[in-house]
Amino acid sequence: MRKITDILSTKGKWFLIALAIVYFGIGNLLITTIAGIEQYAYAKTVAQQLAERYAIMPSSSSQSSSLITPTVANYSILVDGELIWHKSNLSESEQSLSLYHFSFDAQKLTVHVALISLYAQYKWVFISFNLLGIGLGLLGYISGRLLFLPSILSLNRIEGWARRYLNEPQHHFKAQSEDFLLEHALEKLDQAKYAAQLHPHTVDAYIRGQTFLDNDTGIGNRIFFDHRLEALLNEPEIDSHGAVYLIQLKELDLVQMQGGNDEVEQLLALFINIIDKYLKDHQDAVFARRSDLDFAILMPHISLTEAEKVAEKLVRLCNRLNVPEYADTDNFFHVGVAYFQANDLPYQVLAEADMALRAAQLQGPSNWFMYDKGAIIKDMAKGSVRWRTAIEKALQREAFVMLFQPVIAIEDELPHHNEVLARMRDEHANLVNASVFLPMARKCGLVPQVDKLIITKTIKLLEYEEGYVEMCSFNLHCDSLNNKEFVDWLIAHLEAHPKACERLIVEIQEYYLVQQSESLKSILARIKATKVKLLVDHVGLYVVNTQYIKEHNIDYLKVHRSIVSNIDQRPENQLFIRSLQGACANTQVKIFALGVENEQEWETLKQIGITGAQGHYFTEPLEQFEPFKTRY
């Protein structure tokens, strides 16, 4: 590939040479040729006239009618070689200008005719002609240097950078002139590309924010909230329950009209700050803005009694707002609550919450309302003391059952690894889902003991089934990682079983990892040192920064089911996964998806190009490995 300047300089050089040849060479030759023909014809005519008239000077009427009329310098007539007449029209000093001579013989009569050269006769014309050519040439050269050469050199720099960039993608372009916008644009684009490669989490966070965040407040938007609610209600093998709270700031429009945007922004910032602080104690809660006046909170895995307490707390928190005097403080906000259980439809839950909101508004001053949901599952109504007793008994009996769900690789549709899913067997021999007993275990401070039991069972299985069982992953909860005694036990236990560690994957929730990144850094490094791999799950459940991917040397990411659900119909969720792939560029991180329920979702994920997926589309959680071994 040749440079633009090489082409321009080569062709331009030959073009200028050709132009000079044409102008100076062919131009002068053409004029000289025409003049010579004219002089020859004229001299011949004069000689013939003189021969006929002997010594008679030719009259002007006998001269050529050409535009260029030659001038006779002198002539001589000889008869039999003897000069009989000589006539000169020039002085002696001008005789040297007689350059063209013509002789004519007729019957012993010889006539010599000398004409003045056209270069001599029209010398200033010829000088002016050549000076004009030289001037135009110099003008073209200077103009080219001033106007075109900088542009050509700029193109040369750009093409030189492009040639080097093809061989060295890390090479950066630096603009060398302030006069060319193209160079500056390329430099900025190159800087932006480098920044995106250096900090891909910023690009990923931007795409997440544009898709799932409210532009004015920075919290989740309607899409964000609806996806989380739908994923929670449709999550298989989990007895979903909880509450949805709709909070409407009814007088916010009045504040907008009376106080302007600044006062609205201050009021919203205070409201969001108050709610965020309260929700820190409810790690699974989702907070979002559904419209200009409406906000929503999703509180999963709480009982009906707890849902009522949360509603009362929200009312007390909202009463802390500094409402302007011109607004109706008694009717500034209202809260509608809908309690949901498994198999409820998302639109029904939201419709019930909206109806409860209208009922609260009809009742008068700022308050909350919830319709009677009816009988609640008895297990959900257990008190903390009864839950503690049930979990402690299960730990003593080691009454925790492990189920396994394969994560299928797209490349060969074989299991990449198996996730260990814990179930607790209660006193009635019923299996209780982890989503039910783990929140209560957390309240009772028993999560580290539960994790110890699951880890011990998993490692025993890997050692017993050595050479047959694929890699296994298990969830490690933040409560356990914050317990120094547990961490010391975990590291010692892993170091005691090095072969099993090579097939172990620890799963940590994305939100917890981001929130406690600094405190977890050394702990995760110690875990990685045992050759255990790290997987971050629940990716996409919250809008967080993905800088942790490189900070903690993560091996795998697992996208949350709220992103995977109906992904074939949701381009914004497809964009999210592609942004995640961009954040993982230049790393060895593999991306998996959780919650694949049908072929359309599976095919879409294949097209996007992730590593694998997990869900009921492939198989339900199993108590052993063999069934899905034979299936795939």
C-alpha atoms as one frame of an Amber mdcrd trajectory, in Angstrom:
protein
   0.000   0.000   0.000   1.504   3.364  -1.045   1.259   6.656   0.771  -0.929
   9.378  -0.655   2.065  11.742  -0.611   4.195   9.235  -2.536   1.580   9.135
  -5.248   1.058  12.893  -5.259   4.781  13.724  -5.190   5.653  11.291  -8.008
   2.783  12.212 -10.278   3.068  15.885  -9.411   6.772  15.949 -10.244   6.279
  14.423 -13.688   3.289  16.644 -14.297   5.332  19.785 -13.584   8.174  18.568
 -15.798   5.756  17.836 -18.605   4.099  21.219 -18.155   7.468  22.983 -18.309
   8.437  21.077 -21.447   5.156  21.963 -23.097   5.286  25.588 -22.049   8.925
  26.432 -22.685   9.948  23.826 -25.216   6.959  23.110 -27.378   5.612  26.651
 -26.978   8.792  28.323 -28.161   9.362  25.683 -30.825   5.867  26.181 -32.154
   6.261  29.932 -32.314   9.688  29.607 -33.898   8.399  27.157 -36.477   5.475
  29.365 -37.424   7.797  32.389 -37.606  10.340  30.499 -39.728   7.686  29.451
 -42.216   6.406  32.989 -42.362   9.924  34.418 -42.869  10.779  31.917 -45.539
   7.675  32.726 -47.516   8.163  36.449 -47.147  11.855  36.349 -48.086  11.038
  34.337 -51.154   8.420  36.850 -52.174  10.832  39.754 -51.709  13.542  38.017
 -53.692  11.186  37.297 -56.563  10.025  40.924 -56.619  13.604  42.182 -56.572
  14.558  39.830 -59.299  11.729  41.139 -61.388  12.301  44.792 -60.581  16.031
  44.616 -59.974  16.677  47.436 -57.528  13.208  48.399 -56.606  12.465  48.148
 -52.838   9.402  46.100 -52.130   6.433  48.117 -51.172   4.326  47.519 -48.097
   1.556  46.265 -50.322   3.711  43.352 -51.323   4.275  42.245 -47.742   2.623
  39.257 -46.228  -0.790  39.694 -44.769   0.230  37.483 -41.827  -0.351  38.682
 -38.276   3.443  38.515 -37.859   5.067  40.550 -40.612   8.891  40.074 -40.982
  11.069  43.120 -41.528  13.728  43.201 -44.270  17.121  44.029 -42.802  19.035
  44.366 -46.130  19.279  42.906 -49.575  21.857  42.730 -52.420  21.514  42.150
 -56.158  24.311  40.572 -58.098  24.475  40.015 -61.865  26.963  37.439 -62.969
  28.425  37.588 -59.508  28.998  41.324 -59.590  27.287  43.447 -56.961  25.162
  46.001 -58.709  22.945  47.040 -55.806  22.993  46.873 -52.005  20.428  48.373
 -49.703  20.305  48.267 -45.891  17.433  49.313 -43.676  19.522  49.073 -40.497
  22.451  50.916 -39.069  25.808  49.192 -38.786  25.246  48.479 -35.091  21.999
  46.710 -35.914  23.372  44.531 -38.725  24.039  41.721 -36.242  20.309  41.313
 -35.872  20.039  40.072 -39.448  19.854  36.404 -38.725  17.764  34.960 -41.481
  19.162  35.006 -45.056  17.695  33.906 -48.327  19.320  33.663 -51.743  17.507
  33.413 -55.036  19.115  32.771 -58.475  17.282  33.478 -61.695  19.056  33.805
 -65.065  22.400  34.787 -63.580  20.645  37.157 -61.267  21.451  36.542 -57.608
  19.459  38.151 -54.854  20.451  38.012 -51.204  17.740  38.939 -48.706  18.329
  39.214 -44.947  15.405  39.461 -42.543  15.425  40.565 -38.911  14.887  37.628
 -36.526  11.519  37.589 -34.848  13.381  37.076 -31.559  15.118  40.327 -32.261
  12.112  42.069 -33.670   9.759  40.911 -30.933  12.287  40.202 -28.211  10.204
  41.795 -25.441   7.276  39.638 -26.425   9.394  36.518 -26.097  10.941  37.711
 -22.834   7.536  38.559 -21.407   6.174  35.201 -22.516   8.933  33.277 -20.749
   8.864  35.483 -17.652   5.127  34.929 -17.419   5.678  31.166 -17.554   8.369
  31.329 -14.894   6.151  33.537 -12.712   3.190  31.226 -13.025   5.414  28.268
 -12.180   6.786  29.987  -9.070   3.286  31.056  -8.055   2.047  27.473  -8.397
   4.979  26.135  -6.394   4.545  28.656  -3.576   0.780  28.147  -3.512   1.288
  24.418  -3.375   3.729  24.767  -0.494   1.447  27.072   1.452  -1.959  25.560
   0.659  -1.596  21.923  -0.353   1.663  20.624   1.119   0.482  20.807   4.785
  -2.643  18.858   3.883  -0.582  16.285   2.025   1.821  15.955   4.959  -1.153
  15.544   7.310  -2.506  12.740   5.149   0.968  11.243   5.141   1.031  11.212
   8.967  -2.415   9.639   9.115  -1.515   6.918   6.625   1.782   6.275   8.395
  -0.089   5.816  11.687  -2.658   3.570   9.992   0.104   1.370   8.557   1.763
   1.039  11.943  -1.584   0.517  13.723  -2.321  -2.518  11.536   0.851  -4.139
  12.862   0.788  -2.632  16.368  -2.802  -2.047  17.586  -1.467  -0.453  20.780
   0.291   2.335  18.843  -1.336   5.718  19.501  -1.901   8.603  17.116  -0.657
  12.070  18.083  -1.814  15.168  16.218   1.155  17.324  15.119  -0.753  20.313
  13.809  -3.529  22.421  15.277  -4.819  23.356  11.824  -6.324  20.001  10.810
  -9.516  18.841  12.487  -9.089  15.340  11.041  -5.912  14.781  13.048  -7.512
  16.062  16.242 -10.602  13.901  15.697  -8.446  10.798  15.163  -6.397  11.606
  18.258  -9.542  11.946  20.398 -11.001   8.738  18.991  -7.750   6.916  19.668
  -7.655   8.286  23.209 -11.284   7.248  23.753 -10.529   3.750  22.446  -7.505
   3.470  24.717  -9.520   4.683  27.714 -12.258   2.180  26.909  -9.668  -0.628
  26.796  -7.986   0.575  29.964 -11.254   1.109  31.839 -13.900  -0.944  30.048
 -16.041  -0.809  33.175 -16.821   2.845  32.475 -18.253   2.015  29.056 -20.124
  -0.926  30.506 -21.512   1.216  33.325 -22.570   3.865  30.811 -24.491   1.333
  28.712 -26.080  -0.142  31.811 -27.038   3.325  32.991 -28.545   4.342  29.669
 -30.638   1.153  29.644 -31.703   0.621  33.238 -31.259   3.911  35.138 -33.440
   6.971  35.511 -31.608   9.908  33.944 -32.591  12.442  36.619 -32.122  10.473
  39.839 -29.616   7.746  38.958 -31.737   4.956  40.459 -33.399   2.141  38.502
 -36.058   2.965  35.930 -39.330   1.249  35.005 -37.591  -1.345  32.792 -35.139
  -2.152  35.577 -37.906  -2.673  38.138 -40.263  -4.649  35.900 -37.524  -7.051
  34.831 -36.506  -7.751  38.432 -40.089  -8.360  39.540 -40.781 -10.656  36.595
 -37.593 -12.625  37.183 -38.389 -13.066  40.874 -41.926 -14.297  40.219 -40.853
 -16.665  37.448 -37.842 -18.121  39.210 -38.350 -21.891  39.296 -37.745 -24.042
  42.347 -38.118 -20.965  44.546 -41.176 -20.165  46.584 -41.156 -16.470  45.751
 -42.882 -14.085  48.106 -42.501 -10.524  49.232 -44.010  -7.088  48.774 -44.112
  -4.287  46.204 -44.426  -0.702  47.446 -45.577   2.127  45.185 -44.749   5.571
  46.587 -46.293   8.587  44.877 -45.055  12.115  45.622 -48.309  13.747  44.615
 -47.318  17.371  45.252 -44.085  17.174  43.261 -45.714  18.854  40.269 -46.669
  21.829  42.436 -43.097  22.097  43.708 -41.945  22.090  40.075 -44.237  24.992
  39.175 -43.616  27.068  42.316 -39.994  26.337  43.182 -38.475  25.286  39.865
 -36.106  22.485  38.949 -33.558  23.216  41.674 -36.043  22.739  44.491 -37.369
  19.537  42.903 -33.850  18.148  42.563 -33.052  18.916  46.198 -36.266  17.295
  47.397 -35.715  14.167  45.274 -32.095  13.892  46.376 -33.189  13.976  50.039
 -35.958  11.425  49.406 -33.657   8.993  47.577 -30.923   9.363  50.188 -33.367
   8.527  53.002 -34.743   5.456  51.201 -31.293   4.215  50.145 -29.994   4.332
  53.716 -32.975   2.333  54.939 -32.648  -0.290  52.182 -29.007  -1.013  53.004
 -30.295  -3.406  55.656 -32.390  -5.175  53.004 -29.743  -6.368  50.571 -32.155
  -7.925  48.067 -34.395  -4.850  47.821 -34.852  -3.053  44.495 -35.537   0.694
  44.346 -36.640   2.371  41.124 -38.490   5.325  39.611 -41.406   4.233  37.479
 -42.596   7.698  36.402 -42.122  11.361  37.276 -44.142  11.076  40.493 -44.074
   7.329  41.205 -41.325   5.320  42.882 -41.330   1.564  43.551 -39.613  -0.748
  46.017 -39.399  -4.521  45.678 -38.811  -6.362  48.962 -38.423 -10.111  48.351
 -38.521 -12.885  50.930 -40.336 -11.017  53.716 -43.411 -12.154  55.603 -46.744
 -10.356  55.638 -46.070  -8.980  59.112 -42.680  -7.689  57.989 -44.270  -6.133
  54.920 -46.614  -4.133  57.122 -43.748  -2.976  59.320 -41.794  -1.840  56.262
 -44.817   0.173  55.046 -45.093   1.925  58.412 -41.362   2.657  58.359 -41.576
   4.140  54.864 -44.326   6.511  55.996 -42.208   7.689  58.912 -39.210   8.185
  56.613 -41.193  10.192  54.069 -42.465  12.447  56.837 -38.864  13.592  57.292
 -38.916  15.369  53.938 -38.621  19.141  54.079 -41.772  19.881  52.118 -42.194
  23.545  50.998 -44.829  25.545  52.858 -46.938  26.096  49.750 -47.329  22.308
  49.250 -49.968  20.218  50.999 -47.821  18.416  53.564 -50.699  16.192  54.664
 -51.133  14.791  51.165 -47.604  15.047  49.838 -47.084  11.282  49.518 -48.987
   7.985  49.715 -47.873   4.358  49.734 -49.653   1.413  48.109 -48.538  -2.114
  49.075 -49.122  -5.438  47.302 -48.010  -8.682  48.883 -47.175 -11.406  46.368
 -46.481 -15.125  46.375 -45.257 -17.688  43.881 -47.234 -17.986  40.647 -48.563
 -14.414  40.879 -48.334 -12.512  37.604 -46.213  -9.332  37.515 -48.947  -7.144
  36.038 -51.397  -8.380  38.671 -48.999  -7.500  41.477 -48.395  -4.013  40.047
 -52.126  -3.510  39.440 -52.894  -4.444  43.038 -50.207  -2.076  44.315 -51.640
   0.710  42.176 -55.156   0.045  43.509 -53.778   0.112  47.042 -52.119   3.455
  46.263 -55.470   4.912  45.123 -57.121   3.548  48.256 -54.469   5.217  50.419
 -55.127   8.522  48.651 -58.870   8.185  49.256 -58.295   7.660  52.954 -56.853
  11.148  53.274 -53.529  12.326  54.739 -50.215  10.717  53.812 -50.413   7.045
  54.748 -50.172   3.509  53.364 -52.695   0.842  52.367 -52.576  -2.883  51.526
 -55.404  -5.193  50.599 -55.960  -8.344  52.674 -53.948 -11.040  50.932 -55.547
 -13.885  52.824 -53.812 -16.822  54.429 -50.054 -16.790  54.342 -47.938 -19.906
  54.275 -47.373 -20.970  57.864 -43.663 -21.460  57.369 -43.356 -17.833  56.374
 -44.955 -16.772  59.632 -42.415 -18.528  61.822 -40.688 -16.293  64.286 -36.915
 -15.870  64.460 -36.668 -18.182  67.500 -38.455 -21.021  65.712 -36.332 -20.522
  62.600 -33.129 -20.589  64.638 -34.224 -23.833  66.281 -35.126 -25.437  62.940
 -31.850 -24.443  61.255 -29.701 -25.493  64.208 -31.367 -28.905  64.290 -30.794
 -29.309  60.556 -27.107 -28.425  61.026 -26.766 -30.975  63.822 -28.354 -33.684
  61.675 -26.503 -32.444  58.572 -29.973 -32.391  57.058 -28.969 -30.357  54.030
 -29.487 -31.919  50.636 -27.336 -30.907  47.663 -28.882 -30.689  44.223 -26.845
 -30.106  41.078 -27.764 -28.096  38.007 -25.385 -28.195  35.032 -24.117 -25.105
  33.270 -24.095 -26.087  29.593 -21.299 -24.898  27.305 -22.414 -23.527  23.944
 -19.410 -24.977  22.118 -20.298 -28.670  22.586 -23.521 -28.509  24.646 -21.868
 -30.527  27.410 -21.730 -29.509  31.085 -18.992 -26.990  31.796 -19.590 -27.231
  35.542 -22.399 -27.914  38.021 -23.838 -25.489  40.505 -24.524 -26.886  43.976
 -27.994 -25.862  45.192 -28.705 -26.423  48.891 -32.038 -27.520  50.334 -32.810
 -27.871  54.047 -34.866 -30.851  55.234 -37.148 -29.724  58.069 -38.607 -31.746
  60.924 -41.395 -32.950  58.628 -38.902 -34.196  56.004 -39.941 -31.411  53.621
 -37.248 -29.738  51.525 -37.052 -25.998  52.197 -35.603 -23.832  49.435 -32.491
 -21.764  50.106 -34.397 -18.565  49.288 -36.579 -19.334  52.313 -34.150 -20.546
  54.965 -31.079 -18.444  54.076 -32.666 -15.034  54.909 -33.693 -16.473  58.272
 -30.258 -18.048  58.751 -28.771 -14.626  58.119 -31.025 -13.043  60.733 -29.951
 -15.717  63.206 -26.239 -15.449  62.329 -26.062 -19.059  61.112 -24.961 -18.517
  57.488 -21.254 -19.364  58.125 -22.242 -22.723  59.649 -24.494 -23.520  56.684
 -21.706 -22.594  54.226 -19.210 -24.786  56.109 -21.485 -27.781  55.789 -22.137
 -27.262  52.062 -18.422 -26.766  51.299 -17.436 -29.871  53.250 -20.038 -31.992
  51.452 -19.008 -30.638  48.032 -15.307 -31.354  48.526 -16.068 -34.865  49.762
 -18.127 -35.497  46.647 -15.350 -34.258  44.338 -12.801 -36.480  45.998 -15.114
 -39.489  46.028 -16.066 -39.032  42.373 -12.572 -38.051  41.225 -12.172 -38.396
  37.479 -15.915 -38.505  36.866 -17.541 -35.379  38.254 -16.987 -32.090  36.408
 -16.155 -28.873  38.195 -18.621 -27.760  40.856 -19.560 -24.284  42.003 -21.068
 -23.292  45.320 -22.337 -19.979  46.683 -20.219 -18.259  49.300 -22.224 -15.632
  51.160 -20.948 -12.275  52.273 -21.771 -12.991  55.930 -19.311 -15.882  55.821
 -16.571 -13.882  54.094 -16.883 -11.175  56.753 -16.313 -13.789  59.468 -12.568
 -14.115  60.158 -12.944 -17.500  61.836 -14.795 -18.833  58.808 -12.211 -17.436
  56.352  -9.330 -19.045  58.268 -11.198 -22.360  58.306 -12.005 -22.080  54.589
  -8.398 -21.438  53.517  -7.085 -24.256  55.711  -9.726 -26.645  54.402  -9.000
 -25.763  50.770  -5.238 -26.130  51.246  -5.845 -29.565  52.738  -7.625 -30.715
  49.576  -5.536 -29.394  46.634  -6.894 -31.821  44.027 -10.485 -30.887  44.764
  -9.602 -27.178  44.590  -8.713 -27.514  40.931 -12.364 -28.382  40.231 -13.980
 -25.888  42.618 -15.636 -22.602  41.684 -16.687 -20.092  44.342 -19.743 -17.977
  43.461 -20.091 -14.469  44.942 -22.914 -12.028  44.276 -21.907  -9.001  42.229
 -23.544  -6.430  44.475 -21.750  -7.673  47.613 -18.425  -7.849  45.803 -18.694
  -4.249  44.611 -19.886  -2.893  47.954 -17.122  -4.632  49.932 -14.431  -4.740
  47.271 -11.551  -3.501  49.427 -12.244  -5.757  52.403 -12.678  -8.797  50.142
  -9.551  -8.211  48.050  -7.079 -10.053  50.296  -9.578 -12.821  51.110 -10.318
 -13.561  47.458  -6.596 -13.468  46.674  -6.019 -16.159  49.314  -8.819 -18.252
  47.815  -7.355 -17.852  44.312  -3.971 -18.962  45.622  -5.461 -22.412  46.311
  -6.305 -22.704  42.560 -10.025 -22.291  43.226 -11.739 -20.246  40.507 -13.989
 -17.246  41.152 -17.416 -16.710  39.617 -19.495 -13.562  40.074 -23.234 -14.205
  39.837 -26.341 -11.990  39.851 -24.562  -9.860  37.232 -27.004  -7.251  35.968
 -29.360  -7.390  38.930 -28.009  -3.992  39.985 -26.322  -1.244  38.000 -22.756
  -1.322  39.314 -19.228  -0.760  38.066 -17.480  -3.785  36.514 -13.976  -2.700
  37.499 -13.946  -5.644  39.903 -13.360  -8.011  36.952  -9.687  -7.092  36.756
  -9.190  -6.026  40.367 -10.059  -9.496  41.693  -8.880 -11.632  38.769 -12.352
 -13.032  38.154 -12.663 -16.202  36.048 -16.399 -16.332  35.265 -19.468 -14.095
  35.214 -23.056 -15.316  35.428 -25.767 -12.998  34.125 -28.877 -12.744  36.281
 -32.119 -14.352  35.097 -33.821 -10.931  34.870 -31.523 -10.148  31.919 -31.955
 -13.582  30.314 -35.756 -13.753  30.592 -37.287 -13.156  27.119 -33.932 -11.843
  25.892 -34.944 -12.702  22.335 -37.564  -9.942  22.604 -35.498  -7.426  24.555
 -32.722  -5.729  22.557 -31.744  -3.630  25.587 -30.830  -6.823  27.473 -28.858
  -8.088  24.489 -26.995  -4.775  24.471 -26.238  -5.221  28.162 -24.563  -8.597
  27.560 -22.583  -7.195  24.630 -21.377  -4.346  26.832 -20.353  -6.968  29.381
 -18.365  -8.738  26.667 -16.635  -5.442  25.949 -15.748  -5.068  29.621 -14.181
  -8.546  29.508 -12.123  -7.810  26.399  -8.423  -8.690  26.720  -9.187 -10.967
  29.683  -9.814 -14.703  30.094 -13.227 -14.134  31.704 -16.027 -16.386  30.444
 -19.673 -15.315  30.576 -22.564 -17.622  31.483 -26.297 -16.945  31.667 -28.752
 -18.083  34.318 -32.430 -18.865  33.812 -32.742 -20.149  30.229 -36.305 -21.454
  29.955 -36.904 -21.919  26.222 -35.199 -22.462  22.894 -35.607 -18.850  21.749
 -33.580 -17.559  24.680 -30.940 -20.261  24.123 -30.570 -19.442  20.414 -30.313
 -15.718  21.119 -27.556 -16.313  23.657 -25.745 -18.456  21.109 -25.864 -15.605
  18.598 -24.543 -13.151  21.168 -21.625 -15.496  21.771 -21.441 -16.194  25.502
 -19.707 -19.294  26.884 -22.683 -21.196  28.271 -25.988 -21.115  30.117 -27.993
 -22.718  32.902 -31.706 -23.232  33.336 -34.744 -25.505  33.240 -34.556 -25.619
  29.439 -31.685 -28.080  29.888 -32.608 -29.848  33.123 -34.032 -29.277  36.564
 -31.700 -29.506  39.578 -30.723 -33.145  40.065 -29.511 -35.195  42.990 -26.781
 -36.874  40.929 -24.644 -36.303  37.835 -25.438 -39.303  35.689 -28.783 -38.259
  34.127 -27.465 -35.181  32.384 -24.247 -36.995  31.480 -26.243 -39.301  29.252
 -28.577 -36.566  28.078 -25.828 -34.552  26.410
